[in-house]
Amino acid sequence: MVHGRIVSLARRLIIVLAFCVVVATRQAAAQKPFKVFFEKPSYTSTDQAQFSANILLDPLPTKRLFSYGLLVQIEGSNGLVGTGVVTPVKQFNFNGPLDSPALAGEGIGVAAVKGTSDFFRNTLPPLVKKTLATVSMESLPAGDYTLTLIPYRTLGDHEQVFVRGDLGVSDSQITFGDATLHVAGVPGTVELLGGLAADSQNTGLLIQKLTITNTLTRTPNGLRVWIDNVPPIVTVWNAFGKVGKRPYVDYLQPLAPGQSVELSIEFFPRDRKTIPAPIYVLEEINPPEVLPPTGPTQPIQPRLTLTNGYNLLEFSTRAGVTYYVQYSADLQMWKTAQPAVMGTGSRVQWIDDGPPRTESKPNQGTPRFYRIVMSQ
């Protein structure tokens, strides 16, 4: 009889253990492995600007995140370099019962933070956004850097730092990402020549004159002027292009050390009343080789020489067709103005006011001839 009871209890114990294993396995499977990583795989900055980047957590833990420890390592060609700070989002800016802020760590080439959720809330609001923290660094010397994410353990290698709201430890399930940072040396200065002024031809454009000066000890292959702080309703009319929502113009002629050149930046407020307050950032670039445009060419005479010596061209266009204005001093060697003109199906006006459209102003003593290339 006793033997039978022991066998029965043993069977029940085996069943209970098996059930617990199944439940534990299902719970482990329910929480997928997640990763901590930078928002972008690569970043660019300049040696006179502060750099910052968001650190994301994905997927969001099913039971929220209870505690974490995170370190950013900044390494250049000569080892760890620079100082920075990691700032968690508000709901993670706690250090246990010590309240806010979270525990920060910093040193040469490292920036860290260790914190928790707010222990004293009756309910823990679920995570909505994937941003866990932001890393910020003061200006770094020009060069290339690697940013690496690793756990921040203050109590030793075996400390458990990434704990979920259900008190499950996710340290072994996390992968940590890295990113690259290219810091470009600022190649010169930008000086504004007065404020924005309405175009004299009543085109609705606002013109900003500025001077860029090469402060390097060498001649760069090209210079790019980034135009920041432009409202969405304002278009940079003579922008060469955009990276994301950031327009730019390029100066692609040699500019020797100490030399300066005047540029015209054109803004078109579509509501005809917004006045932008642009910020200009200068960067050295290595422009790719651009092949001359191909297609039918048509000589064109300036419709008008303006009082400031600029030339006004006007020509018919077809909608959706790209047109390039080329200019020459001898009708033999032709240079292509930038940017291209997109056809509208009607006549368009184009003003040669010098850089950045053309390499120099047209009123400098040499004749200037024009032709239009209709790109196929």
C-alpha positions as CSV (number, residue, x, y, z in Angstrom):
1,M,0.0,0.0,0.0
2,V,2.8,2.4,1.0
3,H,4.8,1.5,-2.1
4,G,1.7,2.3,-4.3
5,R,1.3,5.7,-2.7
6,I,5.0,6.5,-3.2
7,V,4.7,5.5,-6.9
8,S,1.6,7.7,-7.2
9,L,3.2,10.7,-5.6
10,A,6.3,10.3,-7.8
11,R,4.1,10.2,-10.9
12,R,2.3,13.4,-9.8
13,L,5.7,15.1,-9.1
14,I,6.9,14.1,-12.5
15,I,3.8,15.5,-14.1
16,V,4.0,18.8,-12.1
17,L,7.7,19.2,-13.0
18,A,6.9,18.5,-16.7
19,F,4.1,21.1,-16.5
20,C,6.5,23.7,-15.0
21,V,9.1,23.0,-17.6
22,V,6.5,23.5,-20.4
23,V,5.2,26.7,-18.8
24,A,8.7,28.0,-18.3
25,T,9.6,27.1,-21.9
26,R,6.5,28.9,-23.2
27,Q,7.2,32.0,-21.1
28,A,10.8,32.1,-22.4
29,A,9.5,31.7,-25.9
30,A,7.0,34.5,-25.4
31,Q,9.8,37.1,-24.7
32,K,11.7,37.4,-28.0
33,P,15.4,38.3,-28.0
34,F,15.8,42.0,-28.5
35,K,18.5,44.4,-29.5
36,V,19.9,47.7,-28.3
37,F,21.3,49.7,-31.3
38,F,21.8,53.2,-32.7
39,E,19.1,54.8,-34.8
40,K,21.4,55.0,-37.8
41,P,24.3,52.8,-38.9
42,S,26.5,55.8,-39.7
43,Y,26.6,59.5,-38.8
44,T,28.5,62.6,-40.0
45,S,29.4,65.7,-38.0
46,T,31.9,68.5,-38.0
47,D,34.7,69.3,-35.6
48,Q,32.9,72.4,-34.3
49,A,29.6,70.8,-33.6
50,Q,28.1,68.8,-30.8
51,F,27.1,65.3,-31.9
52,S,24.1,63.3,-30.6
53,A,22.4,60.1,-31.6
54,N,19.4,58.1,-30.3
55,I,19.8,54.6,-28.9
56,L,16.8,52.3,-29.5
57,L,15.4,49.2,-28.0
58,D,13.6,46.7,-30.2
59,P,11.3,44.9,-29.8
60,L,9.9,46.5,-26.7
61,P,9.8,44.0,-23.8
62,T,6.3,42.6,-23.3
63,K,6.4,43.5,-19.5
64,R,8.2,46.8,-19.9
65,L,11.9,47.3,-18.9
66,F,12.5,47.3,-15.1
67,S,16.3,48.1,-15.0
68,Y,19.1,48.5,-17.5
69,G,22.8,49.4,-17.8
70,L,24.2,50.9,-21.0
71,L,27.7,52.1,-22.0
72,V,28.8,53.8,-25.3
73,Q,32.4,53.4,-26.3
74,I,34.0,56.0,-28.6
75,E,37.1,54.8,-30.4
76,G,39.2,56.5,-33.1
77,S,42.3,55.4,-34.9
78,N,44.4,56.0,-31.8
79,G,42.1,54.3,-29.3
80,L,39.4,55.6,-27.0
81,V,38.9,59.3,-27.3
82,G,36.5,62.1,-26.2
83,T,33.9,62.4,-23.5
84,G,30.2,62.2,-23.6
85,V,27.0,61.7,-21.7
86,V,24.1,59.2,-22.1
87,T,20.7,60.6,-21.2
88,P,17.8,58.1,-20.8
89,V,14.3,59.0,-21.7
90,K,12.2,60.4,-18.8
91,Q,10.6,57.2,-17.7
92,F,13.9,55.5,-17.2
93,N,15.7,58.4,-15.6
94,F,15.6,56.8,-12.1
95,N,18.2,55.2,-9.8
96,G,16.1,52.9,-7.7
97,P,14.9,54.3,-4.4
98,L,17.4,57.2,-4.8
99,D,14.9,58.7,-7.2
100,S,16.1,60.8,-10.3
101,P,18.5,61.0,-12.0
102,A,19.8,57.7,-13.2
103,L,23.4,56.8,-12.3
104,A,25.8,58.3,-14.9
105,G,29.3,57.1,-15.8
106,E,31.9,58.8,-17.9
107,G,35.6,58.7,-18.8
108,I,38.0,59.0,-21.7
109,G,36.2,57.4,-24.6
110,V,33.2,56.1,-22.6
111,A,29.8,57.4,-21.6
112,A,27.4,55.3,-19.5
113,V,24.1,55.3,-17.7
114,K,22.4,52.8,-15.3
115,G,18.9,53.2,-14.1
116,T,15.4,51.7,-13.5
117,S,11.8,52.5,-14.0
118,D,10.1,54.5,-11.3
119,F,9.7,52.0,-8.4
120,F,7.0,53.9,-6.7
121,R,4.3,54.1,-9.4
122,N,1.4,51.9,-8.7
123,T,1.2,51.0,-12.4
124,L,4.0,50.9,-14.9
125,P,2.9,52.5,-18.2
126,P,3.8,50.4,-21.2
127,L,6.6,51.4,-23.5
128,V,5.4,53.2,-26.7
129,K,8.5,54.6,-28.4
130,K,11.6,52.5,-28.9
131,T,14.0,55.3,-27.9
132,L,15.8,54.2,-24.7
133,A,18.4,57.0,-24.4
134,T,20.4,59.6,-26.3
135,V,24.2,59.9,-26.4
136,S,25.7,63.4,-26.8
137,M,29.4,64.3,-27.3
138,E,31.3,67.5,-27.4
139,S,33.1,68.3,-30.7
140,L,35.6,65.6,-31.7
141,P,38.7,66.2,-33.8
142,A,38.2,65.5,-37.5
143,G,38.5,61.8,-38.3
144,D,36.6,58.5,-38.3
145,Y,35.2,56.9,-35.2
146,T,33.4,53.7,-34.1
147,L,30.6,53.9,-31.5
148,T,30.0,50.6,-29.7
149,L,27.2,49.7,-27.3
150,I,27.9,47.3,-24.4
151,P,26.2,46.6,-21.0
152,Y,27.2,48.8,-18.1
153,R,27.9,46.6,-15.1
154,T,29.1,48.4,-12.0
155,L,29.0,45.3,-9.7
156,G,31.1,42.9,-11.8
157,D,30.9,40.8,-14.9
158,H,28.0,38.6,-13.6
159,E,25.7,41.4,-12.7
160,Q,22.3,41.2,-14.3
161,V,21.3,44.6,-15.7
162,F,18.5,44.2,-18.3
163,V,15.5,43.1,-16.2
164,R,12.0,43.2,-17.5
165,G,8.8,44.2,-15.6
166,D,8.1,40.5,-14.9
167,L,11.5,40.3,-13.2
168,G,12.8,38.1,-16.0
169,V,16.5,38.7,-16.9
170,S,17.1,39.4,-20.6
171,D,20.9,39.9,-20.5
172,S,21.6,36.7,-22.5
173,Q,19.0,37.6,-25.1
174,I,20.3,41.0,-26.0
175,T,22.5,42.0,-29.0
176,F,24.2,45.3,-28.9
177,G,24.9,47.3,-32.0
178,D,27.5,49.8,-33.2
179,A,27.7,52.7,-35.6
180,T,30.3,54.8,-37.4
181,L,30.9,58.5,-37.1
182,H,32.7,60.7,-39.6
183,V,33.8,64.0,-38.3
184,A,34.8,66.5,-41.0
185,G,37.1,69.4,-40.4
186,V,35.3,72.7,-40.9
187,P,37.2,74.0,-44.0
188,G,36.4,77.7,-43.6
189,T,34.0,80.4,-42.5
190,V,30.7,81.7,-43.7
191,E,30.0,85.4,-43.4
192,L,26.5,86.9,-44.2
193,L,26.5,90.0,-46.4
194,G,23.5,91.7,-45.0
195,G,20.1,90.2,-44.5
196,L,17.6,88.6,-46.9
197,A,16.5,90.9,-49.7
198,A,13.6,90.6,-52.2
199,D,14.7,89.8,-55.7
200,S,14.8,92.9,-57.9
201,Q,13.0,91.0,-60.7
202,N,9.9,90.6,-58.5
203,T,10.1,86.8,-58.8
204,G,9.0,86.3,-55.2
205,L,12.5,85.0,-54.3
206,L,14.4,86.2,-51.2
207,I,18.2,86.4,-51.8
208,Q,20.9,85.9,-49.2
209,K,24.4,87.0,-50.1
210,L,27.2,85.3,-48.2
211,T,30.9,84.9,-48.4
212,I,32.8,81.6,-47.8
213,T,36.5,81.7,-47.0
214,N,38.9,78.8,-47.2
215,T,40.8,78.7,-43.8
216,L,42.6,75.4,-44.7
217,T,46.3,75.4,-45.7
218,R,45.4,73.5,-48.9
219,T,42.9,73.7,-51.7
220,P,39.9,71.4,-51.2
221,N,38.2,69.6,-54.1
222,G,34.9,71.1,-53.3
223,L,32.9,72.9,-50.6
224,R,29.3,72.3,-49.6
225,V,27.1,74.8,-47.8
226,W,24.4,73.1,-45.8
227,I,21.3,75.2,-45.3
228,D,19.6,74.4,-42.0
229,N,16.6,75.8,-40.1
230,V,14.5,76.3,-43.3
231,P,10.7,76.0,-42.6
232,P,8.9,73.4,-44.7
233,I,6.9,76.1,-46.5
234,V,10.1,77.6,-47.8
235,T,12.1,76.1,-50.8
236,V,15.8,76.7,-51.4
237,W,15.3,77.6,-55.0
238,N,18.9,77.1,-56.2
239,A,19.7,74.1,-54.0
240,F,21.9,71.5,-55.7
241,G,20.1,68.7,-53.8
242,K,18.9,67.5,-50.4
243,V,20.0,64.8,-48.0
244,G,16.9,63.9,-46.1
245,K,15.2,67.3,-45.6
246,R,18.5,69.1,-45.5
247,P,19.2,71.2,-48.7
248,Y,22.7,72.2,-49.8
249,V,24.6,74.1,-52.5
250,D,28.1,73.2,-53.7
251,Y,31.0,75.3,-54.8
252,L,33.0,73.0,-57.1
253,Q,35.8,75.4,-58.2
254,P,39.3,75.6,-56.7
255,L,39.4,78.0,-53.7
256,A,43.0,78.5,-52.6
257,P,43.9,79.0,-48.9
258,G,42.8,82.4,-47.7
259,Q,40.6,83.0,-50.7
260,S,36.9,83.9,-50.5
261,V,34.0,83.7,-52.9
262,E,30.6,85.2,-52.8
263,L,27.5,83.0,-53.1
264,S,23.8,83.8,-53.6
265,I,21.3,81.6,-51.9
266,E,17.7,81.9,-53.1
267,F,14.6,81.2,-51.0
268,F,11.1,80.9,-52.2
269,P,8.4,81.1,-49.5
270,R,5.3,79.5,-51.0
271,D,3.0,81.5,-48.8
272,R,4.8,84.7,-50.0
273,K,5.2,85.9,-46.4
274,T,7.3,83.5,-44.3
275,I,10.8,84.9,-43.7
276,P,13.3,82.1,-43.0
277,A,16.3,82.4,-40.6
278,P,18.7,80.0,-42.2
279,I,21.8,78.6,-40.5
280,Y,24.7,77.8,-42.8
281,V,27.2,75.0,-42.2
282,L,30.3,74.6,-44.3
283,E,31.8,71.2,-45.2
284,E,34.6,69.9,-47.4
285,I,33.5,67.4,-50.0
286,N,35.0,65.2,-52.7
287,P,32.5,65.6,-55.5
288,P,31.9,62.7,-57.8
289,E,32.8,63.0,-61.4
290,V,29.9,64.4,-63.3
291,L,29.6,63.6,-67.0
292,P,28.5,66.5,-69.3
293,P,24.8,66.4,-70.2
294,T,23.9,64.9,-73.6
295,G,21.1,65.9,-75.9
296,P,20.1,68.6,-78.4
297,T,21.7,72.0,-77.8
298,Q,20.2,75.4,-78.6
299,P,22.1,78.7,-78.5
300,I,20.3,81.4,-76.5
301,Q,20.9,85.1,-76.1
302,P,20.3,86.8,-72.7
303,R,17.0,88.5,-72.7
304,L,18.3,91.2,-70.5
305,T,21.4,92.4,-68.7
306,L,20.4,93.6,-65.3
307,T,21.6,96.8,-63.6
308,N,24.0,94.7,-61.5
309,G,25.6,93.1,-64.5
310,Y,23.7,89.7,-64.1
311,N,22.3,88.1,-67.2
312,L,18.6,87.1,-67.5
313,L,17.8,84.1,-69.8
314,E,14.3,83.0,-70.8
315,F,13.5,79.8,-72.7
316,S,10.6,77.5,-73.5
317,T,10.4,74.1,-71.7
318,R,8.5,70.9,-71.9
319,A,6.9,69.5,-68.8
320,G,9.0,66.7,-67.2
321,V,12.1,67.4,-69.3
322,T,15.5,68.3,-67.7
323,Y,17.3,71.3,-69.1
324,Y,20.9,72.4,-68.5
325,V,22.3,75.9,-69.0
326,Q,25.9,75.9,-70.3
327,Y,28.1,78.9,-70.6
328,S,31.4,79.6,-72.4
329,A,33.9,82.5,-73.0
330,D,35.0,81.2,-76.4
331,L,32.2,79.0,-77.8
332,Q,34.6,76.1,-77.6
333,M,34.9,75.1,-74.0
334,W,31.5,74.8,-72.3
335,K,30.8,74.6,-68.6
336,T,27.5,73.4,-67.1
337,A,25.7,75.6,-64.6
338,Q,24.1,73.9,-61.6
339,P,21.5,72.9,-60.7
340,A,19.5,71.7,-63.7
341,V,16.2,73.3,-64.6
342,M,13.1,71.1,-64.6
343,G,10.7,71.9,-67.5
344,T,7.3,73.2,-66.6
345,G,5.6,73.2,-70.0
346,S,5.9,77.0,-70.2
347,R,8.7,79.6,-70.5
348,V,11.1,79.8,-67.5
349,Q,13.5,82.5,-66.5
350,W,17.0,81.8,-65.3
351,I,19.5,84.4,-63.9
352,D,23.3,84.1,-64.1
353,D,24.3,85.8,-60.9
354,G,27.6,83.9,-60.4
355,P,28.4,81.3,-57.7
356,P,27.1,78.8,-56.9
357,R,25.3,78.5,-60.3
358,T,28.3,79.5,-62.3
359,E,32.0,79.7,-61.4
360,S,32.1,83.5,-61.5
361,K,29.9,86.5,-62.0
362,P,29.1,87.3,-65.7
363,N,30.2,91.0,-65.4
364,Q,33.9,90.5,-65.0
365,G,35.2,91.7,-68.4
366,T,35.1,88.6,-70.5
367,P,32.2,87.7,-72.8
368,R,29.8,85.0,-71.8
369,F,27.9,82.9,-74.3
370,Y,25.0,80.5,-73.4
371,R,23.3,77.5,-74.8
372,I,20.6,75.1,-73.5
373,V,21.0,71.3,-73.4
374,M,17.7,69.4,-73.4
375,S,18.5,66.1,-71.6
376,Q,17.0,63.0,-73.1
